[in-house]
Structure formats: C-alpha cells, structure tokens
Amino acid sequence: MPQPQTAPRLAPLATNEPSKRVRLSLVIPICGGLDLTRACCVSILQARLSTGLPDELIVVDNGSDDGSAVWLDDLQARFDWVRIIHHPRNLGFAEGCNSGLRLARGDALAILNNDTLVESALFTKLCAVLDVEDQAGLVAPVSNYVMGQQLTELRSEEGPRDIEAIAHRLALEAQGKISEVDKLAGLCLVGKRSFFQDVGLFDPAYGLGNYEDEDLCLRTRIAGYRLLIAQDAYVHHFGNKSFQDLGIDYDLQLARQKRLHRNRWRNNELYLLEEALEDKDFDRALELGDPLEQAPLGRDWCHRARAKALVEKGREEEALLLYTRFVDRHPRHTESACLLAFCLLENDRVQEGRIQLARTLRECHLDDALAAPVLARLARWCWSRSLHDEARQHLASAYQIDEGFLPAKVIESGFLLEESRYQEALTLLSPIRAEENSDIYANLGIAHWHLGHADQARSDFERGASLGGPDSAAARNLAHILAQEHQLAVESS
C-alpha cells in the first residue's frame, strides 16, 4: 500500500575526528516557558556533571517573546557545549526538533520537552539500551505524566523535588528491564544518527504538535526498528505546559491532529489493521491481506495485529503461529509474549505455555496495567481446567493489584454462576452494571434467568448484545431464550 510523503532525512555527519565513545546531542525545542526551560536546563547541567552526558545541548527557540532568548544566549556564552538556534516565529514541535537535529554533531541524538526534569543517569541508561538491543530504533524513559506503557505511578510523597529518589526506587524495582511497545511519546526520545538517516526526522506537516511522534513511531516499526522503554530511566514531566502557555485548546488541537494523522496513513495496511483493532472490528482486521505471508522486518507487526484479532475471535490455534513468529523477533514485547503463552495453553500445550509465561514474567516488565489482566486471564484458564484453587489464587493476586479490576469481577461472577451461586453473582455485578460492559450484562442475565426473573434476563441480554455485537455471549444467550419462546409458542398453538 502507498505510504505518506517521506519525512526529511538526516544527512551523514562529516567529520575527521578519530572514533571515540558514542557522543550524544540533545535537542530541546521551546516556545516561551522560560521558567520551565531554566529548570530543565539546570537538571541537564547536573546530569552532565554526574555522567558526562549529554556531550552537546541544542536549544531551539521557536520565537519566544518572554525573555527566553536573552537567557539562552547567556547560557550559550557560559558553556561551549551549548548551542542556541533562534527562529523568528514558532515553526512547531516537529520542525523545531528537525532544525536542531540537523545541526547536531552526535552519533546518538535525543529530543526532550522543556517542561521536564531529568535524573542524573538518564542519558547513560538510554544510550546503554541503544548499544545492547538489536534493531533498536528509539528508546524512551518512563514518566509520571505520559500515555501508555511509559507511565509510572508516583507514590504520594514523591514529586519534582524527588527525582533522584524516584530513579533510585526504579533502579531497585526494574534495573535493566527493557520493554518493547507499539508507540512512544515524544517528550523524551533517543536514537542513533544512523536510525534518523534511514527512517527520517519528524514530519513538519504536523505543525505545532501532537501525532508527529506517532507518525515517527509508525515509520520506525515499518522500517524494522524497535521502540523500547528503559524501565529504570525516569523523566519528570509537568505536562502540556507548552500548549497552555500558547493559549491553545489542547483537546481541540489533539482532535485536529488525529484527523490529520489518519488522512496521511489511511492507505497503509498496518495502520488500517491497528485501527480496526482499536475499533474492535476484528472481522475487518482479518480481511486485510494474507495473514500467512512470510513477514520481512517490519511487516511482522501486521502478523501480530492479525494474531490479536484471531484471539478475539476464539481462533487461538491460527494465532499461535503468528505470535510465535512475532515473539521470536520481538521477545521484549510483553503483551505479545503473554498472549503467545495463552495461545499455547488454549491449544493444550500446557507445559510449553507455562514455561513461556514463566519466562515472560521473569524476563519482561509487567506493570500493574498488564499484570492484572494476565493474572485474571490465567485464573479463567485454570478454572476451565478444573484447577479451582489455583484459579482463585490468581484472581486474588489480580485484586491485590487493582481491587476494582472489572475483568476480574466478570471472571469471578462466572465462577459463581458455574457453582449455581446466582444471588452472589448478582450481588457482585449489580454495583458495576453502569460500566456498560457486554460481559457484565451477559452474566447478569444468566443470574436473573436462573432466579426466575425472565423479563430482567431478556433486558440484560438485549443490552449486552447491543454493546458486544452478534458474537457476544449476551447475543448468544438472547438468541437461545428467543428460540425457546418461539418453540413454546409453536407448541401452544
């Protein structure tokens, strides 16, 4: 399928200097926000004093009118490793970054938002991942204010003054842990110069900002590179301060950028596959292309997307081959490694599945957002194999992570229904029926049916079917009771 117009590339670095250790250039685009920029730069100065990195700091001033230009010029005059680029107007995040990256002299290049503070060993940790991971494209830290798997929850007593303490805690909890993901936020990214030469810089079509990082991440995966999180590296992020300072409605800007992003990628197979998964349109995902075609680097993401759709359709045997291929190339992609284990279990390859799951738990990083679903699903599998005590143990562990975890409550209600404890199932599910979840309504309907509440059962099944579609448990139960009612009507007539 055709691709969007190619983003600008980075020229090779022309130098006669002898080969040394990898040199890191850091680019920070700003537009106003002097206090934030000052604090960010101070944290970078402290990091350099501690570790020697970054070797070079390039701050790109996108037309600031709050005194930032004067302060930056003074910073440049005091430190010979600091360079400032002044633009007379705001070129946007993408082009601001690009102008700094073009000027950078490093072998590794980093981008950082100015509304951040860095821990002293941040760049050492990120560059170490670049060195040890095959096909590493972009590496990012975790943060307190970010979407997706980069998010790390701070403790109640932790804040911007505790960055080194937070980094120390993460080092104890996740030292050396690396996760591969589908996308990374653009607030802090590090990649090799050779990567940017191959994949390109940010696409300036994204203007003031938002979705330029998603665009770069999608191009990264298509080109066969990997998106990695150093789980023990931390950046403190104040969050959307640039848009606030510019008086921009962040939600409105985000919606506009999402439309722009879709228009630029709407003919790309991988984008369409993952869009179908996001929309829970699994039939459409399986209609896109040949799922068994041998995958070159990058195309295996299409296999992974189809495997997810197959699992959702209950076709674990077909998904198994695709997940095996994907995890072989992406062993640190925790979600896929877990799903491979469950495909093995569902295909009665129990020992292999348990070994795969144990390896994933040992070698990959599972945050709470992923650990709770894994434990809940393992509980459901154990129950289906009559391993009831083990099932309850796993479910209890899921509740320890998140006492209100919705899938765990649905699974527990299923256990109660199988044991004919219908009133207990109602008591468990009734407080959460407002969540508008198809499986909740399916189990509520079963409980009401067995308690003799036929009208309420029909109502629950109808609502569940409208939410979950024709393949849902609620829809199947609704069809069953309608068939029973039709048969009774025929017999009575």
C-alpha positions as CSV (number, residue, x, y, z in Angstrom):
1,M,0.0,0.0,0.0
2,P,1.2,3.6,-0.6
3,Q,2.9,5.4,2.2
4,P,2.7,9.1,3.3
5,Q,5.1,11.5,1.8
6,T,8.6,10.8,3.0
7,A,9.7,12.9,6.0
8,P,13.0,14.8,5.8
9,R,16.2,12.7,6.3
10,L,19.2,13.5,8.3
11,A,22.5,14.0,6.4
12,P,25.5,11.9,7.4
13,L,27.9,13.5,9.9
14,A,31.0,14.8,8.1
15,T,34.0,14.7,10.5
16,N,37.7,13.9,10.5
17,E,37.8,13.2,14.2
18,P,39.0,9.8,15.3
19,S,36.4,7.3,16.6
20,K,35.6,7.7,20.3
21,R,32.8,6.7,22.6
22,V,29.3,7.5,21.4
23,R,28.7,11.2,21.6
24,L,25.1,12.3,22.5
25,S,23.5,15.5,21.2
26,L,20.4,16.7,23.0
27,V,17.8,18.9,21.2
28,I,15.2,20.8,23.2
29,P,12.6,22.9,21.2
30,I,10.9,25.7,23.2
31,C,8.4,28.5,22.6
32,G,8.2,30.6,25.8
33,G,8.1,28.9,29.2
34,L,11.3,30.5,30.4
35,D,10.9,29.1,34.0
36,L,10.4,25.6,32.7
37,T,13.3,25.9,30.3
38,R,15.6,27.2,33.0
39,A,14.7,24.3,35.4
40,C,15.1,21.7,32.6
41,C,18.5,23.1,31.6
42,V,19.7,23.1,35.3
43,S,18.8,19.4,35.6
44,I,20.7,18.7,32.4
45,L,23.7,20.6,33.7
46,Q,23.6,18.4,36.8
47,A,23.3,15.2,34.7
48,R,26.4,16.3,32.6
49,L,28.4,16.9,35.8
50,S,27.5,13.5,37.0
51,T,27.8,11.4,33.9
52,G,29.4,13.5,31.1
53,L,26.2,13.3,29.1
54,P,24.9,15.0,27.0
55,D,28.0,16.0,25.1
56,E,26.1,18.7,23.3
57,L,22.9,20.7,24.1
58,I,21.0,22.4,21.3
59,V,18.0,24.6,22.4
60,V,15.8,25.6,19.5
61,D,13.9,28.9,20.4
62,N,10.7,29.0,18.3
63,G,10.0,32.7,18.5
64,S,9.8,33.1,22.3
65,D,8.9,36.6,23.5
66,D,9.2,36.1,27.2
67,G,12.9,36.8,27.7
68,S,13.9,33.2,26.9
69,A,16.2,34.4,24.0
70,V,18.3,36.5,26.3
71,W,18.6,33.8,28.9
72,L,19.6,31.2,26.3
73,D,22.2,33.4,24.8
74,D,23.8,33.9,28.2
75,L,23.7,30.1,28.7
76,Q,25.5,29.6,25.4
77,A,28.1,32.2,26.3
78,R,28.9,30.4,29.6
79,F,29.1,26.8,28.2
80,D,30.9,25.9,25.0
81,W,28.9,22.7,24.7
82,V,25.6,24.6,24.5
83,R,24.3,25.9,21.1
84,I,21.2,28.0,20.6
85,I,19.0,28.3,17.4
86,H,16.7,31.3,17.2
87,H,13.7,31.2,14.9
88,P,11.7,34.4,14.4
89,R,8.4,32.5,14.7
90,N,7.0,29.3,16.0
91,L,7.8,26.6,13.5
92,G,6.1,23.9,15.6
93,F,7.5,21.0,17.6
94,A,8.4,18.8,14.6
95,E,10.3,21.4,12.6
96,G,11.8,22.9,15.7
97,C,13.3,19.5,16.6
98,N,14.4,18.9,13.0
99,S,16.4,22.1,12.9
100,G,18.2,21.1,16.0
101,L,18.8,17.5,14.8
102,R,20.3,18.8,11.5
103,L,22.8,20.9,13.4
104,A,23.7,18.1,15.9
105,R,27.2,16.6,15.8
106,G,26.5,13.4,17.9
107,D,26.4,9.8,17.0
108,A,23.3,9.5,19.2
109,L,20.6,12.1,19.1
110,A,18.0,12.9,21.8
111,I,14.8,15.0,21.9
112,L,13.4,16.4,25.1
113,N,10.5,18.6,26.0
114,N,11.3,21.7,28.0
115,D,8.6,21.0,30.6
116,T,10.6,18.1,32.0
117,L,13.3,17.4,34.6
118,V,15.8,14.6,34.1
119,E,17.5,12.3,36.5
120,S,21.3,12.4,36.5
121,A,21.8,9.0,34.9
122,L,19.0,9.3,32.3
123,F,21.1,9.6,29.2
124,T,23.5,6.9,30.3
125,K,20.7,4.4,30.7
126,L,19.0,5.3,27.4
127,C,22.2,5.1,25.4
128,A,23.1,1.7,27.0
129,V,19.8,0.3,25.6
130,L,20.7,1.6,22.2
131,D,24.0,-0.3,22.5
132,V,22.7,-3.7,23.6
133,E,19.4,-4.2,21.8
134,D,19.3,-5.4,18.2
135,Q,17.4,-3.2,15.8
136,A,16.9,-0.5,18.5
137,G,15.2,2.5,16.8
138,L,14.0,4.8,19.6
139,V,14.5,4.5,23.3
140,A,12.4,6.3,25.9
141,P,12.2,6.5,29.7
142,V,9.2,6.2,32.0
143,S,7.5,9.3,33.3
144,N,4.8,10.4,35.7
145,Y,2.8,12.2,33.0
146,V,2.6,10.3,29.8
147,M,0.2,8.0,27.9
148,G,0.7,4.2,27.5
149,Q,3.2,1.9,29.0
150,Q,5.7,4.6,29.8
151,L,3.6,5.8,32.7
152,T,4.9,5.1,36.1
153,E,2.8,5.9,39.2
154,L,4.4,8.1,41.8
155,R,4.0,7.5,45.4
156,S,2.0,10.1,47.4
157,E,5.2,11.6,48.9
158,E,7.1,11.8,45.5
159,G,7.2,14.9,43.4
160,P,9.6,17.0,41.2
161,R,12.0,17.5,44.1
162,D,12.5,13.8,44.5
163,I,13.7,12.8,41.0
164,E,16.9,11.1,42.2
165,A,15.0,9.2,44.8
166,I,12.4,8.1,42.3
167,A,15.2,7.0,40.0
168,H,16.8,5.0,42.8
169,R,13.5,3.3,43.5
170,L,13.1,2.4,39.9
171,A,16.6,1.0,39.8
172,L,15.7,-1.3,42.6
173,E,12.4,-2.3,41.0
174,A,13.2,-2.6,37.3
175,Q,17.0,-2.3,36.9
176,G,17.9,-3.4,33.4
177,K,14.3,-4.1,32.4
178,I,13.5,-3.2,28.8
179,S,10.1,-3.3,27.2
180,E,9.2,-3.1,23.5
181,V,6.0,-1.3,22.6
182,D,3.9,-0.1,19.7
183,K,4.4,3.6,20.3
184,L,6.4,6.1,22.4
185,A,5.6,9.6,23.5
186,G,7.8,12.3,22.0
187,L,8.6,14.0,25.3
188,C,12.0,12.2,25.5
189,L,13.4,10.0,22.8
190,V,16.9,8.8,21.9
191,G,18.1,7.2,18.6
192,K,21.3,6.7,16.7
193,R,22.2,9.1,13.9
194,S,22.1,6.1,11.5
195,F,18.5,5.5,12.5
196,F,17.4,9.1,11.7
197,Q,19.3,8.8,8.4
198,D,17.3,5.8,7.5
199,V,13.8,6.5,8.9
200,G,13.8,10.3,8.7
201,L,13.1,13.1,11.0
202,F,9.8,14.4,12.3
203,D,7.2,15.2,9.6
204,P,6.8,19.0,9.6
205,A,3.2,18.6,8.3
206,Y,2.1,18.1,11.9
207,G,2.7,21.7,12.7
208,L,2.5,23.0,16.2
209,G,2.5,19.5,17.7
210,N,0.7,16.2,18.5
211,Y,0.9,13.0,16.5
212,E,4.3,13.7,15.0
213,D,5.6,11.2,17.5
214,E,3.0,8.6,16.5
215,D,4.0,9.2,12.8
216,L,7.7,8.7,13.6
217,C,6.9,5.5,15.7
218,L,4.8,4.0,12.9
219,R,7.6,4.7,10.4
220,T,10.1,3.2,12.8
221,R,8.2,-0.1,13.0
222,I,7.5,-0.3,9.3
223,A,11.3,0.1,8.7
224,G,12.0,-2.9,11.0
225,Y,13.3,-0.9,14.0
226,R,12.1,-1.4,17.6
227,L,10.5,1.0,20.1
228,L,11.9,0.4,23.5
229,I,11.3,1.7,27.1
230,A,14.1,1.7,29.6
231,Q,12.0,0.9,32.7
232,D,14.6,2.2,35.2
233,A,15.1,5.6,33.4
234,Y,13.0,8.5,34.6
235,V,11.9,11.9,33.3
236,H,9.6,14.1,35.4
237,H,7.0,15.7,33.1
238,F,4.8,18.7,34.1
239,G,2.5,18.0,31.1
240,N,1.1,20.1,28.2
241,K,2.6,23.3,29.6
242,S,3.7,24.5,26.1
243,F,0.1,24.4,24.8
244,Q,-1.2,26.1,27.9
245,D,1.3,28.9,27.6
246,L,0.4,29.4,23.9
247,G,-3.3,29.6,24.9
248,I,-4.2,26.5,22.7
249,D,-7.2,24.3,23.4
250,Y,-5.3,21.0,23.9
251,D,-8.3,18.7,23.3
252,L,-9.3,20.5,20.1
253,Q,-5.7,20.5,18.8
254,L,-5.5,16.8,19.6
255,A,-8.6,16.0,17.6
256,R,-7.4,18.0,14.6
257,Q,-4.1,16.2,14.7
258,K,-5.7,12.8,14.9
259,R,-7.7,13.6,11.7
260,L,-4.5,14.8,10.0
261,H,-2.7,11.6,11.1
262,R,-5.4,9.3,9.8
263,N,-5.6,11.1,6.4
264,R,-1.8,10.7,6.0
265,W,-1.9,6.9,6.8
266,R,-5.4,5.8,5.7
267,N,-4.0,3.7,2.8
268,N,-1.3,1.9,4.9
269,E,-2.1,-1.8,5.8
270,L,-0.5,-1.7,9.2
271,Y,-2.3,1.5,10.2
272,L,-5.7,0.1,9.0
273,L,-5.1,-3.2,10.8
274,E,-4.4,-1.5,14.1
275,E,-7.3,1.0,13.6
276,A,-9.6,-2.0,13.2
277,L,-8.3,-3.5,16.4
278,E,-8.8,-0.2,18.2
279,D,-12.4,-0.1,16.9
280,K,-12.8,-3.8,18.0
281,D,-13.7,-4.6,14.4
282,F,-11.9,-7.9,14.3
283,D,-13.6,-9.2,11.2
284,R,-12.3,-6.2,9.3
285,A,-8.8,-6.8,10.6
286,L,-8.8,-10.4,9.4
287,E,-10.0,-9.3,5.9
288,L,-6.9,-7.1,5.4
289,G,-4.3,-9.0,3.5
290,D,-2.8,-12.5,3.8
291,P,-2.1,-13.4,7.4
292,L,0.3,-16.3,6.5
293,E,2.5,-14.3,4.1
294,Q,6.2,-14.5,5.3
295,A,7.0,-11.3,7.1
296,P,10.1,-9.3,6.4
297,L,11.4,-7.0,9.1
298,G,8.6,-4.5,10.0
299,R,5.8,-6.5,8.3
300,D,5.7,-8.9,11.3
301,W,3.7,-6.1,13.0
302,C,0.8,-7.0,10.6
303,H,1.1,-10.6,11.7
304,R,0.9,-9.5,15.3
305,A,-2.2,-7.4,14.6
306,R,-4.0,-10.3,12.9
307,A,-3.0,-12.6,15.7
308,K,-4.7,-10.3,18.2
309,A,-7.9,-10.4,16.0
310,L,-7.8,-14.2,15.8
311,V,-7.5,-14.5,19.6
312,E,-10.5,-12.2,20.0
313,K,-12.5,-14.5,17.6
314,G,-11.5,-17.6,19.6
315,R,-9.1,-18.9,16.9
316,E,-6.1,-19.4,19.1
317,E,-4.7,-22.2,17.0
318,E,-4.3,-20.0,14.0
319,A,-3.0,-17.1,16.1
320,L,-0.3,-19.4,17.6
321,L,1.9,-19.4,14.5
322,L,1.7,-15.7,14.1
323,Y,2.5,-14.9,17.7
324,T,5.4,-17.4,17.6
325,R,6.9,-15.6,14.7
326,F,6.4,-12.2,16.2
327,V,7.8,-13.0,19.7
328,D,10.8,-14.7,18.1
329,R,11.8,-11.3,16.7
330,H,10.3,-9.2,19.5
331,P,11.0,-11.1,22.7
332,R,10.7,-8.0,24.9
333,H,7.1,-7.1,23.6
334,T,5.5,-8.2,26.9
335,E,1.9,-8.2,25.7
336,S,2.6,-10.5,22.8
337,A,4.8,-12.8,24.9
338,C,1.9,-13.2,27.3
339,L,-0.6,-13.8,24.5
340,L,1.7,-16.4,23.0
341,A,1.7,-18.2,26.4
342,F,-2.1,-18.2,26.5
343,C,-2.3,-19.4,22.9
344,L,-0.2,-22.4,23.9
345,L,-2.3,-23.0,26.9
346,E,-5.6,-22.8,25.0
347,N,-4.1,-25.3,22.4
348,D,-3.4,-27.8,25.3
349,R,0.3,-27.3,25.0
350,V,0.2,-26.7,28.7
351,Q,3.9,-27.3,29.7
352,E,5.1,-25.0,26.8
353,G,2.5,-22.4,27.8
354,R,3.5,-22.4,31.4
355,I,7.2,-22.2,30.5
356,Q,6.5,-19.3,28.1
357,L,4.5,-17.4,30.8
358,A,7.1,-18.0,33.5
359,R,9.9,-16.8,31.1
360,T,7.8,-13.7,30.3
361,L,7.2,-12.9,34.0
362,R,10.9,-13.4,34.7
363,E,12.4,-11.5,31.7
364,C,9.8,-8.9,30.8
365,H,8.5,-5.9,32.7
366,L,4.8,-6.2,33.7
367,D,3.4,-3.1,35.1
368,D,0.1,-3.2,37.0
369,A,-1.9,-2.3,33.9
370,L,-0.7,-5.5,32.3
371,A,-0.1,-7.8,35.3
372,A,-3.8,-7.7,36.5
373,P,-5.2,-8.8,33.1
374,V,-2.6,-11.6,32.8
375,L,-3.5,-12.9,36.2
376,A,-7.2,-12.6,35.6
377,R,-6.9,-14.5,32.3
378,L,-4.7,-17.2,33.9
379,A,-7.4,-17.6,36.6
380,R,-10.0,-18.1,33.9
381,W,-7.9,-20.7,32.1
382,C,-7.2,-22.6,35.4
383,W,-10.9,-22.7,36.2
384,S,-11.7,-24.1,32.8
385,R,-9.3,-26.9,33.5
386,S,-10.9,-27.5,37.0
387,L,-7.8,-26.1,38.7
388,H,-10.2,-24.1,41.0
389,D,-7.8,-23.4,43.9
390,E,-5.1,-22.1,41.6
391,A,-7.7,-20.0,39.7
392,R,-8.8,-18.4,43.0
393,Q,-5.2,-17.7,43.9
394,H,-4.5,-15.9,40.6
395,L,-7.8,-13.9,40.9
396,A,-6.9,-12.8,44.4
397,S,-3.5,-11.6,43.1
398,A,-5.2,-9.6,40.4
399,Y,-7.4,-8.0,43.1
400,Q,-4.3,-7.2,45.1
401,I,-3.1,-5.1,42.2
402,D,-6.4,-3.5,41.5
403,E,-9.2,-4.2,43.9
404,G,-11.8,-2.8,41.5
405,F,-10.5,-4.6,38.4
406,L,-13.5,-5.0,36.2
407,P,-12.4,-8.1,34.2
408,A,-11.6,-9.9,37.5
409,K,-15.1,-9.2,38.7
410,V,-16.6,-10.6,35.5
411,I,-14.5,-13.7,35.8
412,E,-15.3,-14.2,39.4
413,S,-19.0,-13.9,38.6
414,G,-18.6,-16.6,36.0
415,F,-17.1,-18.9,38.7
416,L,-20.1,-18.1,40.9
417,L,-22.6,-18.9,38.1
418,E,-20.9,-22.3,37.4
419,E,-21.4,-23.1,41.1
420,S,-25.1,-22.1,40.9
421,R,-24.5,-19.2,43.3
422,Y,-26.7,-16.9,41.3
423,Q,-27.6,-14.4,44.1
424,E,-24.0,-13.9,44.9
425,A,-23.2,-13.2,41.3
426,L,-26.0,-10.6,41.2
427,T,-24.6,-9.0,44.4
428,L,-21.1,-8.8,42.8
429,L,-22.2,-7.5,39.4
430,S,-25.1,-5.1,40.2
431,P,-22.9,-2.3,41.5
432,I,-20.9,-2.2,38.3
433,R,-23.7,-2.6,35.7
434,A,-23.3,1.1,34.9
435,E,-19.9,0.3,33.4
436,E,-21.9,-0.7,30.2
437,N,-19.8,-3.9,29.6
438,S,-21.3,-6.7,27.5
439,D,-19.9,-9.5,29.6
440,I,-21.4,-7.9,32.8
441,Y,-24.8,-7.9,31.2
442,A,-24.4,-11.5,29.9
443,N,-23.7,-12.7,33.4
444,L,-26.4,-10.6,35.0
445,G,-28.8,-12.1,32.5
446,I,-27.8,-15.7,33.3
447,A,-28.2,-15.0,37.1
448,H,-31.6,-13.4,36.6
449,W,-32.7,-16.3,34.3
450,H,-31.9,-19.0,36.9
451,L,-33.5,-17.0,39.6
452,G,-36.7,-16.9,37.6
453,H,-36.5,-13.2,36.5
454,A,-37.2,-13.9,32.8
455,D,-38.1,-10.3,31.8
456,Q,-35.0,-8.9,33.5
457,A,-32.8,-11.6,32.0
458,R,-34.1,-10.7,28.5
459,S,-33.4,-7.0,29.1
460,D,-29.9,-7.7,30.3
461,F,-29.2,-9.9,27.3
462,E,-30.5,-7.3,24.9
463,R,-28.4,-4.6,26.4
464,G,-25.3,-6.9,26.4
465,A,-25.9,-7.8,22.8
466,S,-26.2,-4.2,21.7
467,L,-22.9,-3.5,23.4
468,G,-21.0,-6.6,22.4
469,G,-22.4,-7.4,18.9
470,P,-23.7,-10.7,17.4
471,D,-20.7,-12.8,18.5
472,S,-21.0,-11.8,22.2
473,A,-22.2,-14.2,25.0
474,A,-25.1,-11.9,25.6
475,A,-26.2,-12.2,22.0
476,R,-25.9,-16.0,22.0
477,N,-28.0,-16.2,25.2
478,L,-30.6,-13.8,23.9
479,A,-30.9,-16.0,20.7
480,H,-31.3,-19.1,22.9
481,I,-34.2,-17.7,25.0
482,L,-35.9,-16.3,21.9
483,A,-35.7,-19.7,20.3
484,Q,-37.1,-21.3,23.4
485,E,-40.0,-18.8,23.5
486,H,-40.7,-19.4,19.8
487,Q,-40.8,-23.1,20.3
488,L,-43.2,-22.8,23.2
489,A,-45.4,-20.5,21.1
490,V,-45.4,-23.1,18.3
491,E,-46.2,-25.9,20.7
492,S,-49.1,-24.0,22.3
493,S,-50.6,-23.1,19.0
